[in-house]
Amino acid sequence: MKRLAAAVLLSCLLTGCGPRAQPASQVRPRSTATLRILNPVPGETVTGRTLHARLELTGATITPVTSNQLSPDKGHIHLILDGRVVSMAYGVEQDVQVTPGDHLLQAEFVAQDHFPFNPRVVKSVTFTVK
């Protein structure tokens, strides 16, 4: 299973695995987590080329361990910028490289196998970079 998880992670990094990816044969657990995007705030204009994303996760913990033994209160956070995974973070703060223009940032708390919970624990925010 660790090899499969590594292959999935590599595939996500190379091709982008937005909110659509999910194993077809596994029943997904419901998470106890709630997630909020604290920074950027909706509609914010950001200057510079680095966005400091800040999240709040309650009801669950982030773990660096990849496993197929799923728990509703353990997982990882994926940051998705404009439909592409840009970070598989093991914390609630992450710097993301950005370009000028309008952007959609999504943060998703996923299970320890890097696939979504059911229902998904995902939040999004739009912002502009000048």
DRENVEXFI-792624 format. One record per atom (N, C-alpha, C): residue number from 1; residue in three letters; z, y, x. Coordinates in steps of 0.05 Angstrom, whole numbers, plus 5000, padded with zeros to 4 digits. Example, Ala and Ser with C-alpha at 12.3 -4.5 7.8 and 13.67 -1.06 7.14 Angstrom:
2
+-----+------+------+------+------+
|  nr | rest |    w |    v |    u |
+-----+------+------+------+------+
|   1 |  ala | 5156 | 4886 | 5264 |
|   1 |  ala | 5156 | 4910 | 5246 |
|   1 |  ala | 5156 | 4934 | 5264 |
|   2 |  ser | 5142 | 4955 | 5257 |
|   2 |  ser | 5143 | 4979 | 5273 |
|   2 |  ser | 5157 | 5001 | 5258 |
+-----+------+------+------+------+
//
This chain:
130
+-----+------+------+------+------+
|  nr | rest |    w |    v |    u |
+-----+------+------+------+------+
|   1 |  met | 5000 | 4976 | 5016 |
|   1 |  met | 5000 | 5000 | 5000 |
|   1 |  met | 5000 | 5025 | 5017 |
|   2 |  lys | 5013 | 5024 | 5041 |
|   2 |  lys | 5014 | 5048 | 5058 |
|   2 |  lys | 4986 | 5054 | 5068 |
|   3 |  arg | 4969 | 5034 | 5073 |
|   3 |  arg | 4942 | 5039 | 5082 |
|   3 |  arg | 4926 | 5052 | 5059 |
|   4 |  leu | 4930 | 5042 | 5035 |
|   4 |  leu | 4916 | 5053 | 5012 |
|   4 |  leu | 4924 | 5082 | 5008 |
|   5 |  ala | 4950 | 5088 | 5010 |
|   5 |  ala | 4959 | 5116 | 5007 |
|   5 |  ala | 4948 | 5134 | 5028 |
|   6 |  ala | 4946 | 5124 | 5053 |
|   6 |  ala | 4934 | 5139 | 5075 |
|   6 |  ala | 4905 | 5144 | 5069 |
|   7 |  ala | 4891 | 5124 | 5059 |
|   7 |  ala | 4862 | 5127 | 5052 |
|   7 |  ala | 4858 | 5148 | 5030 |
|   8 |  val | 4876 | 5147 | 5010 |
|   8 |  val | 4875 | 5167 | 4988 |
|   8 |  val | 4879 | 5195 | 4999 |
|   9 |  leu | 4899 | 5198 | 5016 |
|   9 |  leu | 4905 | 5224 | 5028 |
|   9 |  leu | 4882 | 5234 | 5044 |
|  10 |  leu | 4870 | 5217 | 5061 |
|  10 |  leu | 4847 | 5226 | 5076 |
|  10 |  leu | 4824 | 5234 | 5058 |
|  11 |  ser | 4819 | 5218 | 5038 |
|  11 |  ser | 4798 | 5224 | 5019 |
|  11 |  ser | 4803 | 5251 | 5006 |
|  12 |  cys | 4828 | 5256 | 4998 |
|  12 |  cys | 4835 | 5282 | 4985 |
|  12 |  cys | 4829 | 5305 | 5004 |
|  13 |  leu | 4837 | 5302 | 5029 |
|  13 |  leu | 4833 | 5323 | 5049 |
|  13 |  leu | 4804 | 5328 | 5055 |
|  14 |  leu | 4788 | 5307 | 5055 |
|  14 |  leu | 4760 | 5310 | 5062 |
|  14 |  leu | 4743 | 5319 | 5039 |
|  15 |  thr | 4748 | 5310 | 5014 |
|  15 |  thr | 4731 | 5315 | 4992 |
|  15 |  thr | 4744 | 5333 | 4971 |
|  16 |  gly | 4770 | 5337 | 4973 |
|  16 |  gly | 4784 | 5353 | 4953 |
|  16 |  gly | 4791 | 5335 | 4929 |
|  17 |  cys | 4816 | 5334 | 4922 |
|  17 |  cys | 4824 | 5318 | 4899 |
|  17 |  cys | 4841 | 5336 | 4881 |
|  18 |  gly | 4828 | 5350 | 4864 |
|  18 |  gly | 4842 | 5367 | 4846 |
|  18 |  gly | 4857 | 5351 | 4824 |
|  19 |  pro | 4862 | 5364 | 4802 |
|  19 |  pro | 4878 | 5352 | 4781 |
|  19 |  pro | 4866 | 5327 | 4768 |
|  20 |  arg | 4843 | 5318 | 4776 |
|  20 |  arg | 4830 | 5296 | 4762 |
|  20 |  arg | 4838 | 5268 | 4774 |
|  21 |  ala | 4847 | 5267 | 4799 |
|  21 |  ala | 4851 | 5241 | 4812 |
|  21 |  ala | 4875 | 5227 | 4800 |
|  22 |  gln | 4871 | 5200 | 4795 |
|  22 |  gln | 4893 | 5184 | 4784 |
|  22 |  gln | 4885 | 5155 | 4786 |
|  23 |  pro | 4904 | 5138 | 4793 |
|  23 |  pro | 4898 | 5109 | 4794 |
|  23 |  pro | 4893 | 5099 | 4766 |
|  24 |  ala | 4872 | 5084 | 4762 |
|  24 |  ala | 4865 | 5074 | 4736 |
|  24 |  ala | 4882 | 5051 | 4726 |
|  25 |  ser | 4893 | 5036 | 4744 |
|  25 |  ser | 4906 | 5011 | 4736 |
|  25 |  ser | 4937 | 5014 | 4734 |
|  26 |  gln | 4948 | 5037 | 4740 |
|  26 |  gln | 4977 | 5039 | 4740 |
|  26 |  gln | 4987 | 5058 | 4719 |
|  27 |  val | 5008 | 5049 | 4704 |
|  27 |  val | 5021 | 5066 | 4684 |
|  27 |  val | 5037 | 5087 | 4699 |
|  28 |  arg | 5033 | 5112 | 4692 |
|  28 |  arg | 5046 | 5134 | 4706 |
|  28 |  arg | 5073 | 5140 | 4694 |
|  29 |  pro | 5093 | 5145 | 4710 |
|  29 |  pro | 5120 | 5152 | 4700 |
|  29 |  pro | 5121 | 5182 | 4691 |
|  30 |  arg | 5140 | 5188 | 4674 |
|  30 |  arg | 5146 | 5215 | 4666 |
|  30 |  arg | 5166 | 5226 | 4686 |
|  31 |  ser | 5162 | 5250 | 4696 |
|  31 |  ser | 5180 | 5262 | 4716 |
|  31 |  ser | 5202 | 5277 | 4703 |
|  32 |  thr | 5224 | 5280 | 4717 |
|  32 |  thr | 5247 | 5296 | 4708 |
|  32 |  thr | 5244 | 5325 | 4719 |
|  33 |  ala | 5223 | 5331 | 4734 |
|  33 |  ala | 5220 | 5356 | 4748 |
|  33 |  ala | 5208 | 5378 | 4730 |
|  34 |  thr | 5216 | 5403 | 4737 |
|  34 |  thr | 5202 | 5426 | 4728 |
|  34 |  thr | 5195 | 5442 | 4753 |
|  35 |  leu | 5172 | 5456 | 4751 |
|  35 |  leu | 5161 | 5470 | 4774 |
|  35 |  leu | 5154 | 5498 | 4765 |
|  36 |  arg | 5159 | 5518 | 4783 |
|  36 |  arg | 5151 | 5545 | 4778 |
|  36 |  arg | 5139 | 5556 | 4804 |
|  37 |  ile | 5119 | 5574 | 4800 |
|  37 |  ile | 5107 | 5588 | 4823 |
|  37 |  ile | 5121 | 5616 | 4823 |
|  38 |  leu | 5136 | 5621 | 4844 |
|  38 |  leu | 5151 | 5647 | 4847 |
|  38 |  leu | 5133 | 5668 | 4861 |
|  39 |  asn | 5117 | 5659 | 4879 |
|  39 |  asn | 5099 | 5677 | 4894 |
|  39 |  asn | 5073 | 5662 | 4900 |
|  40 |  pro | 5050 | 5674 | 4892 |
|  40 |  pro | 5046 | 5700 | 4881 |
|  40 |  pro | 5052 | 5701 | 4851 |
|  41 |  val | 5057 | 5724 | 4841 |
|  41 |  val | 5061 | 5728 | 4812 |
|  41 |  val | 5034 | 5731 | 4799 |
|  42 |  pro | 5032 | 5725 | 4773 |
|  42 |  pro | 5006 | 5727 | 4760 |
|  42 |  pro | 4994 | 5755 | 4762 |
|  43 |  gly | 4968 | 5756 | 4770 |
|  43 |  gly | 4954 | 5781 | 4772 |
|  43 |  gly | 4959 | 5797 | 4797 |
|  44 |  glu | 4976 | 5787 | 4815 |
|  44 |  glu | 4983 | 5802 | 4839 |
|  44 |  glu | 4959 | 5806 | 4857 |
|  45 |  thr | 4959 | 5829 | 4871 |
|  45 |  thr | 4939 | 5834 | 4892 |
|  45 |  thr | 4953 | 5830 | 4919 |
|  46 |  val | 4942 | 5812 | 4934 |
|  46 |  val | 4952 | 5805 | 4960 |
|  46 |  val | 4935 | 5817 | 4982 |
|  47 |  thr | 4947 | 5827 | 5003 |
|  47 |  thr | 4931 | 5837 | 5026 |
|  47 |  thr | 4935 | 5818 | 5049 |
|  48 |  gly | 4915 | 5816 | 5066 |
|  48 |  gly | 4916 | 5799 | 5089 |
|  48 |  gly | 4902 | 5773 | 5083 |
|  49 |  arg | 4903 | 5755 | 5102 |
|  49 |  arg | 4888 | 5729 | 5100 |
|  49 |  arg | 4907 | 5705 | 5098 |
|  50 |  thr | 4933 | 5710 | 5095 |
|  50 |  thr | 4952 | 5689 | 5092 |
|  50 |  thr | 4969 | 5694 | 5067 |
|  51 |  leu | 4969 | 5675 | 5049 |
|  51 |  leu | 4986 | 5677 | 5025 |
|  51 |  leu | 5011 | 5660 | 5030 |
|  52 |  his | 5034 | 5672 | 5026 |
|  52 |  his | 5059 | 5658 | 5028 |
|  52 |  his | 5066 | 5648 | 5000 |
|  53 |  ala | 5059 | 5623 | 4994 |
|  53 |  ala | 5066 | 5612 | 4968 |
|  53 |  ala | 5095 | 5603 | 4968 |
|  54 |  arg | 5109 | 5610 | 4946 |
|  54 |  arg | 5137 | 5602 | 4943 |
|  54 |  arg | 5140 | 5590 | 4916 |
|  55 |  leu | 5152 | 5566 | 4915 |
|  55 |  leu | 5156 | 5551 | 4890 |
|  55 |  leu | 5185 | 5546 | 4885 |
|  56 |  glu | 5191 | 5538 | 4860 |
|  56 |  glu | 5218 | 5530 | 4853 |
|  56 |  glu | 5215 | 5503 | 4839 |
|  57 |  leu | 5229 | 5483 | 4850 |
|  57 |  leu | 5229 | 5456 | 4838 |
|  57 |  leu | 5257 | 5450 | 4829 |
|  58 |  thr | 5260 | 5442 | 4804 |
|  58 |  thr | 5286 | 5434 | 4794 |
|  58 |  thr | 5284 | 5406 | 4781 |
|  59 |  gly | 5305 | 5391 | 4781 |
|  59 |  gly | 5306 | 5365 | 4769 |
|  59 |  gly | 5294 | 5343 | 4785 |
|  60 |  ala | 5287 | 5349 | 4810 |
|  60 |  ala | 5275 | 5328 | 4828 |
|  60 |  ala | 5278 | 5337 | 4857 |
|  61 |  thr | 5272 | 5319 | 4875 |
|  61 |  thr | 5273 | 5325 | 4903 |
|  61 |  thr | 5246 | 5317 | 4916 |
|  62 |  ile | 5240 | 5332 | 4937 |
|  62 |  ile | 5216 | 5327 | 4953 |
|  62 |  ile | 5223 | 5307 | 4975 |
|  63 |  thr | 5206 | 5287 | 4977 |
|  63 |  thr | 5210 | 5267 | 4998 |
|  63 |  thr | 5185 | 5264 | 5015 |
|  64 |  pro | 5187 | 5261 | 5041 |
|  64 |  pro | 5164 | 5257 | 5057 |
|  64 |  pro | 5153 | 5228 | 5057 |
|  65 |  val | 5167 | 5210 | 5043 |
|  65 |  val | 5160 | 5182 | 5043 |
|  65 |  val | 5139 | 5177 | 5022 |
|  66 |  thr | 5117 | 5164 | 5030 |
|  66 |  thr | 5097 | 5155 | 5011 |
|  66 |  thr | 5104 | 5126 | 5003 |
|  67 |  ser | 5104 | 5121 | 4977 |
|  67 |  ser | 5112 | 5094 | 4968 |
|  67 |  ser | 5099 | 5088 | 4941 |
|  68 |  asn | 5096 | 5063 | 4935 |
|  68 |  asn | 5087 | 5055 | 4908 |
|  68 |  asn | 5111 | 5047 | 4890 |
|  69 |  gln | 5135 | 5050 | 4901 |
|  69 |  gln | 5160 | 5047 | 4885 |
|  69 |  gln | 5166 | 5075 | 4873 |
|  70 |  leu | 5156 | 5081 | 4850 |
|  70 |  leu | 5157 | 5108 | 4839 |
|  70 |  leu | 5183 | 5113 | 4825 |
|  71 |  ser | 5192 | 5138 | 4828 |
|  71 |  ser | 5217 | 5148 | 4816 |
|  71 |  ser | 5210 | 5174 | 4802 |
|  72 |  pro | 5221 | 5179 | 4779 |
|  72 |  pro | 5214 | 5204 | 4764 |
|  72 |  pro | 5225 | 5229 | 4777 |
|  73 |  asp | 5243 | 5226 | 4797 |
|  73 |  asp | 5256 | 5250 | 4809 |
|  73 |  asp | 5250 | 5252 | 4839 |
|  74 |  lys | 5229 | 5238 | 4848 |
|  74 |  lys | 5221 | 5240 | 4876 |
|  74 |  lys | 5191 | 5243 | 4878 |
|  75 |  gly | 5182 | 5260 | 4897 |
|  75 |  gly | 5154 | 5263 | 4901 |
|  75 |  gly | 5147 | 5284 | 4921 |
|  76 |  his | 5122 | 5294 | 4919 |
|  76 |  his | 5111 | 5314 | 4937 |
|  76 |  his | 5099 | 5337 | 4921 |
|  77 |  ile | 5093 | 5359 | 4934 |
|  77 |  ile | 5080 | 5381 | 4921 |
|  77 |  ile | 5052 | 5384 | 4933 |
|  78 |  his | 5032 | 5385 | 4916 |
|  78 |  his | 5005 | 5391 | 4925 |
|  78 |  his | 4998 | 5420 | 4917 |
|  79 |  leu | 4987 | 5435 | 4935 |
|  79 |  leu | 4977 | 5462 | 4929 |
|  79 |  leu | 4947 | 5460 | 4928 |
|  80 |  ile | 4936 | 5471 | 4907 |
|  80 |  ile | 4907 | 5470 | 4902 |
|  80 |  ile | 4897 | 5498 | 4899 |
|  81 |  leu | 4879 | 5507 | 4916 |
|  81 |  leu | 4868 | 5534 | 4915 |
|  81 |  leu | 4839 | 5531 | 4907 |
|  82 |  asp | 4833 | 5543 | 4884 |
|  82 |  asp | 4805 | 5544 | 4873 |
|  82 |  asp | 4793 | 5515 | 4872 |
|  83 |  gly | 4810 | 5496 | 4863 |
|  83 |  gly | 4800 | 5469 | 4859 |
|  83 |  gly | 4801 | 5451 | 4883 |
|  84 |  arg | 4810 | 5460 | 4905 |
|  84 |  arg | 4811 | 5443 | 4930 |
|  84 |  arg | 4840 | 5441 | 4940 |
|  85 |  val | 4848 | 5417 | 4946 |
|  85 |  val | 4875 | 5413 | 4957 |
|  85 |  val | 4876 | 5426 | 4984 |
|  86 |  val | 4895 | 5445 | 4988 |
|  86 |  val | 4898 | 5458 | 5013 |
|  86 |  val | 4924 | 5451 | 5027 |
|  87 |  ser | 4942 | 5438 | 5013 |
|  87 |  ser | 4967 | 5430 | 5025 |
|  87 |  ser | 4980 | 5408 | 5009 |
|  88 |  met | 4991 | 5389 | 5023 |
|  88 |  met | 5008 | 5368 | 5012 |
|  88 |  met | 5036 | 5373 | 5023 |
|  89 |  ala | 5050 | 5392 | 5011 |
|  89 |  ala | 5074 | 5403 | 5023 |
|  89 |  ala | 5099 | 5385 | 5018 |
|  90 |  tyr | 5117 | 5386 | 5037 |
|  90 |  tyr | 5143 | 5372 | 5034 |
|  90 |  tyr | 5165 | 5393 | 5032 |
|  91 |  gly | 5158 | 5416 | 5022 |
|  91 |  gly | 5177 | 5438 | 5018 |
|  91 |  gly | 5167 | 5457 | 4996 |
|  92 |  val | 5183 | 5477 | 4990 |
|  92 |  val | 5175 | 5495 | 4968 |
|  92 |  val | 5163 | 5521 | 4979 |
|  93 |  glu | 5159 | 5524 | 5005 |
|  93 |  glu | 5146 | 5547 | 5016 |
|  93 |  glu | 5123 | 5538 | 5034 |
|  94 |  gln | 5100 | 5551 | 5032 |
|  94 |  gln | 5077 | 5543 | 5047 |
|  94 |  gln | 5059 | 5567 | 5051 |
|  95 |  asp | 5048 | 5570 | 5075 |
|  95 |  asp | 5028 | 5590 | 5081 |
|  95 |  asp | 5001 | 5578 | 5077 |
|  96 |  val | 4984 | 5593 | 5063 |
|  96 |  val | 4957 | 5584 | 5056 |
|  96 |  val | 4937 | 5605 | 5064 |
|  97 |  gln | 4916 | 5597 | 5078 |
|  97 |  gln | 4895 | 5616 | 5086 |
|  97 |  gln | 4878 | 5623 | 5061 |
|  98 |  val | 4873 | 5649 | 5058 |
|  98 |  val | 4857 | 5659 | 5035 |
|  98 |  val | 4836 | 5678 | 5044 |
|  99 |  thr | 4816 | 5682 | 5027 |
|  99 |  thr | 4794 | 5701 | 5032 |
|  99 |  thr | 4794 | 5722 | 5010 |
| 100 |  pro | 4781 | 5744 | 5015 |
| 100 |  pro | 4780 | 5765 | 4994 |
| 100 |  pro | 4767 | 5755 | 4968 |
| 101 |  gly | 4778 | 5765 | 4946 |
| 101 |  gly | 4767 | 5757 | 4919 |
| 101 |  gly | 4789 | 5747 | 4901 |
| 102 |  asp | 4780 | 5737 | 4878 |
| 102 |  asp | 4798 | 5727 | 4858 |
| 102 |  asp | 4802 | 5697 | 4863 |
| 103 |  his | 4827 | 5688 | 4859 |
| 103 |  his | 4834 | 5660 | 4864 |
| 103 |  his | 4852 | 5648 | 4843 |
| 104 |  leu | 4851 | 5621 | 4841 |
| 104 |  leu | 4869 | 5606 | 4824 |
| 104 |  leu | 4885 | 5588 | 4842 |
| 105 |  leu | 4911 | 5590 | 4841 |
| 105 |  leu | 4929 | 5573 | 4856 |
| 105 |  leu | 4943 | 5555 | 4837 |
| 106 |  gln | 4942 | 5529 | 4842 |
| 106 |  gln | 4957 | 5509 | 4826 |
| 106 |  gln | 4977 | 5495 | 4844 |
| 107 |  ala | 5000 | 5490 | 4834 |
| 107 |  ala | 5020 | 5474 | 4848 |
| 107 |  ala | 5026 | 5450 | 4829 |
| 108 |  glu | 5026 | 5426 | 4841 |
| 108 |  glu | 5032 | 5403 | 4825 |
| 108 |  glu | 5052 | 5385 | 4839 |
| 109 |  phe | 5073 | 5378 | 4825 |
| 109 |  phe | 5093 | 5359 | 4835 |
| 109 |  phe | 5082 | 5331 | 4828 |
| 110 |  val | 5076 | 5315 | 4848 |
| 110 |  val | 5064 | 5289 | 4844 |
| 110 |  val | 5084 | 5267 | 4853 |
| 111 |  ala | 5079 | 5243 | 4843 |
| 111 |  ala | 5096 | 5220 | 4850 |
| 111 |  ala | 5093 | 5213 | 4880 |
| 112 |  gln | 5109 | 5195 | 4889 |
| 112 |  gln | 5110 | 5188 | 4918 |
| 112 |  gln | 5084 | 5175 | 4927 |
| 113 |  asp | 5067 | 5166 | 4909 |
| 113 |  asp | 5041 | 5155 | 4916 |
| 113 |  asp | 5019 | 5177 | 4916 |
| 114 |  his | 5027 | 5202 | 4913 |
| 114 |  his | 5009 | 5225 | 4913 |
| 114 |  his | 4992 | 5228 | 4888 |
| 115 |  phe | 4997 | 5212 | 4867 |
| 115 |  phe | 4982 | 5214 | 4842 |
| 115 |  phe | 5000 | 5228 | 4822 |
| 116 |  pro | 4989 | 5239 | 4801 |
| 116 |  pro | 5004 | 5255 | 4781 |
| 116 |  pro | 5024 | 5238 | 4765 |
| 117 |  phe | 5044 | 5252 | 4755 |
| 117 |  phe | 5062 | 5240 | 4735 |
| 117 |  phe | 5047 | 5243 | 4708 |
| 118 |  asn | 5059 | 5231 | 4687 |
| 118 |  asn | 5048 | 5233 | 4660 |
| 118 |  asn | 5070 | 5240 | 4641 |
| 119 |  pro | 5071 | 5265 | 4631 |
| 119 |  pro | 5050 | 5286 | 4635 |
| 119 |  pro | 5053 | 5299 | 4662 |
| 120 |  arg | 5032 | 5313 | 4669 |
| 120 |  arg | 5030 | 5326 | 4696 |
| 120 |  arg | 5052 | 5348 | 4698 |
| 121 |  val | 5062 | 5351 | 4722 |
| 121 |  val | 5081 | 5373 | 4728 |
| 121 |  val | 5065 | 5393 | 4745 |
| 122 |  val | 5051 | 5411 | 4732 |
| 122 |  val | 5032 | 5429 | 4746 |
| 122 |  val | 5035 | 5457 | 4734 |
| 123 |  lys | 5033 | 5477 | 4752 |
| 123 |  lys | 5033 | 5505 | 4744 |
| 123 |  lys | 5010 | 5518 | 4758 |
| 124 |  ser | 5001 | 5541 | 4747 |
| 124 |  ser | 4979 | 5555 | 4760 |
| 124 |  ser | 4983 | 5585 | 4757 |
| 125 |  val | 4970 | 5600 | 4775 |
| 125 |  val | 4972 | 5629 | 4775 |
| 125 |  val | 4946 | 5639 | 4786 |
| 126 |  thr | 4936 | 5662 | 4775 |
| 126 |  thr | 4913 | 5675 | 4787 |
| 126 |  thr | 4922 | 5699 | 4803 |
| 127 |  phe | 4908 | 5705 | 4824 |
| 127 |  phe | 4915 | 5729 | 4841 |
| 127 |  phe | 4890 | 5738 | 4855 |
| 128 |  thr | 4891 | 5761 | 4866 |
| 128 |  thr | 4868 | 5773 | 4880 |
| 128 |  thr | 4876 | 5779 | 4909 |
| 129 |  val | 4857 | 5775 | 4927 |
| 129 |  val | 4861 | 5782 | 4955 |
| 129 |  val | 4843 | 5805 | 4962 |
| 130 |  lys | 4854 | 5826 | 4973 |
| 130 |  lys | 4839 | 5850 | 4982 |
| 130 |  lys | 4836 | 5849 | 5012 |
+-----+------+------+------+------+
//
